[in-house]
Amino acid sequence: MENKRATMGGTRKSAFTPLEVIPASRVANLRCEPLTGFTFIEVLVALVIVSISLLALLRLHIISISMTDTAEITSQAVFLANEKIAETLAPGYPEEGTNSGTVQKKALYLHWRTEVTDLQPPQLGGLDIDGLRRIFVDVSWKQGIRRKHLQMSTYVADRKLP
């Protein structure tokens, strides 16, 4: 049923149409289609899950950076200890004694100490060997509030032994 209004020069359709009355017998047969989309609670739960996941990933990233820094510092300490052993062995059979110093690598201060000692027969487990010396290197540095140490040692024999 169309609702027409008279205008100058003709008729025009009205934007308003009368409502259709649905009998009660037909109302029971109408189906409501389920609503599609997400509810506000579902969106909030999803955001909470994503936030927790991102926080866990951020924590893992921070741990990774910390472990990388520790590995770099430990590598620097190992290189310094190897360098000090090589310096001690460079002139040949090392003299007994102690030497120490500090090296700065970037913003890190590495303190080192070398110690050359003769090994005595009781330390050799009953073997009768003369001219065997131990070169001990201790490298220390401050990491956070703690002091870290790396110790390395090697043994050298007098090449003039018969």
C-alpha positions as CSV (number, residue, x, y, z in Angstrom):
1,M,0.0,0.0,0.0
2,E,1.5,3.2,-1.1
3,N,0.9,6.5,0.6
4,K,0.8,9.3,-1.9
5,R,0.8,13.0,-1.3
6,A,-0.4,15.7,-3.7
7,T,2.2,18.1,-4.7
8,M,2.1,20.9,-7.2
9,G,2.5,19.2,-10.5
10,G,1.9,15.6,-9.4
11,T,2.1,13.1,-6.7
12,R,5.0,11.9,-4.7
13,K,5.7,8.9,-2.5
14,S,5.9,9.6,1.2
15,A,8.9,8.6,3.2
16,F,6.7,7.2,5.9
17,T,4.7,4.0,5.5
18,P,2.3,2.7,8.0
19,L,3.5,-0.1,10.3
20,E,2.3,-3.5,9.5
21,V,0.6,-5.3,12.4
22,I,1.8,-8.8,12.9
23,P,-0.7,-11.2,14.3
24,A,0.3,-13.2,17.4
25,S,0.2,-16.5,15.6
26,R,3.0,-15.3,13.2
27,V,5.1,-13.9,16.0
28,A,5.9,-17.4,17.3
29,N,7.1,-18.4,13.9
30,L,9.6,-15.5,13.5
31,R,13.2,-16.5,14.2
32,C,15.7,-14.2,15.7
33,E,19.0,-14.5,14.0
34,P,21.9,-14.6,16.4
35,L,24.0,-11.5,16.7
36,T,27.4,-11.5,15.1
37,G,30.4,-9.8,16.5
38,F,32.2,-9.7,19.9
39,T,30.9,-8.5,23.2
40,F,32.7,-6.0,25.3
41,I,33.7,-8.7,27.8
42,E,35.2,-10.9,25.1
43,V,37.3,-8.0,23.9
44,L,38.5,-7.2,27.4
45,V,39.5,-10.9,28.0
46,A,41.4,-10.9,24.7
47,L,43.2,-7.7,25.6
48,V,44.2,-9.1,29.0
49,I,45.6,-12.3,27.4
50,V,47.6,-10.2,24.9
51,S,48.9,-7.9,27.6
52,I,50.1,-10.8,29.8
53,S,51.8,-12.4,26.8
54,L,53.5,-9.1,25.9
55,L,54.7,-8.7,29.4
56,A,56.2,-12.2,29.4
57,L,57.9,-11.5,26.1
58,L,59.3,-8.2,27.4
59,R,60.7,-10.0,30.5
60,L,62.4,-12.6,28.3
61,H,63.9,-9.8,26.2
62,I,65.3,-8.1,29.3
63,I,66.8,-11.4,30.6
64,S,68.3,-11.9,27.1
65,I,70.0,-8.5,27.2
66,S,71.3,-9.2,30.7
67,M,72.7,-12.6,29.7
68,T,74.4,-11.0,26.6
69,D,76.1,-8.4,28.8
70,T,77.3,-11.1,31.2
71,A,78.6,-13.2,28.3
72,E,80.5,-10.2,26.8
73,I,82.1,-9.3,30.1
74,T,83.1,-12.9,30.8
75,S,84.6,-13.1,27.3
76,Q,86.7,-10.0,28.0
77,A,87.9,-11.5,31.2
78,V,88.9,-14.8,29.5
79,F,90.8,-12.8,26.8
80,L,92.6,-10.8,29.4
81,A,93.6,-14.0,31.4
82,N,94.9,-15.6,28.2
83,E,96.8,-12.5,27.3
84,K,98.5,-12.4,30.8
85,I,99.4,-16.1,30.6
86,A,101.0,-15.4,27.1
87,E,102.9,-12.4,28.5
88,T,104.2,-14.4,31.3
89,L,105.4,-17.2,29.0
90,A,106.8,-14.9,26.3
91,P,110.3,-14.5,27.8
92,G,110.7,-18.2,28.3
93,Y,110.7,-20.1,31.6
94,P,108.9,-17.6,34.0
95,E,110.4,-16.3,37.2
96,E,108.5,-16.9,40.4
97,G,106.6,-13.9,41.6
98,T,103.3,-11.9,41.5
99,N,102.2,-9.2,39.2
100,S,99.0,-7.2,39.1
101,G,97.2,-4.3,37.4
102,T,94.0,-2.9,36.0
103,V,92.7,-2.7,32.5
104,Q,89.8,-0.6,31.3
105,K,87.7,-2.1,28.5
106,K,84.9,0.3,27.5
107,A,83.3,1.3,30.9
108,L,84.5,-1.9,32.6
109,Y,87.5,-2.1,34.9
110,L,89.1,-5.5,34.9
111,H,91.6,-6.1,37.8
112,W,94.1,-8.9,37.2
113,R,96.8,-10.7,39.2
114,T,99.3,-13.3,38.0
115,E,101.2,-15.6,40.3
116,V,104.0,-17.9,39.3
117,T,104.9,-20.6,41.9
118,D,107.2,-23.6,41.9
119,L,105.4,-26.9,42.4
120,Q,107.0,-28.9,45.3
121,P,107.1,-32.7,45.3
122,P,104.2,-33.0,47.8
123,Q,102.0,-31.1,45.4
124,L,103.0,-33.5,42.6
125,G,101.6,-36.6,44.3
126,G,104.9,-38.3,44.9
127,L,106.5,-37.7,41.5
128,D,110.0,-36.5,41.5
129,I,109.9,-33.6,39.0
130,D,111.9,-30.4,39.3
131,G,111.4,-27.3,37.3
132,L,107.6,-27.4,37.1
133,R,105.8,-24.1,37.7
134,R,102.2,-23.1,37.9
135,I,101.0,-19.8,36.4
136,F,97.8,-18.7,38.0
137,V,95.8,-15.7,36.7
138,D,92.8,-14.1,38.6
139,V,90.7,-11.5,36.8
140,S,88.0,-9.7,38.8
141,W,85.4,-7.1,38.0
142,K,82.4,-5.4,39.6
143,Q,79.1,-6.4,38.1
144,G,76.1,-4.7,39.9
145,I,76.7,-4.9,43.6
146,R,78.8,-8.1,43.4
147,R,82.4,-8.7,42.6
148,K,82.9,-11.5,40.0
149,H,86.1,-13.5,39.5
150,L,87.5,-15.6,36.7
151,Q,90.5,-17.8,37.5
152,M,92.7,-19.6,35.0
153,S,95.9,-21.5,35.5
154,T,98.5,-23.5,33.4
155,Y,101.7,-25.4,34.1
156,V,105.0,-24.9,32.4
157,A,108.2,-27.1,32.6
158,D,111.7,-25.9,32.4
159,R,112.9,-26.7,28.9
160,K,116.5,-27.2,30.2
161,L,115.5,-30.4,32.0
162,P,117.5,-33.4,31.0
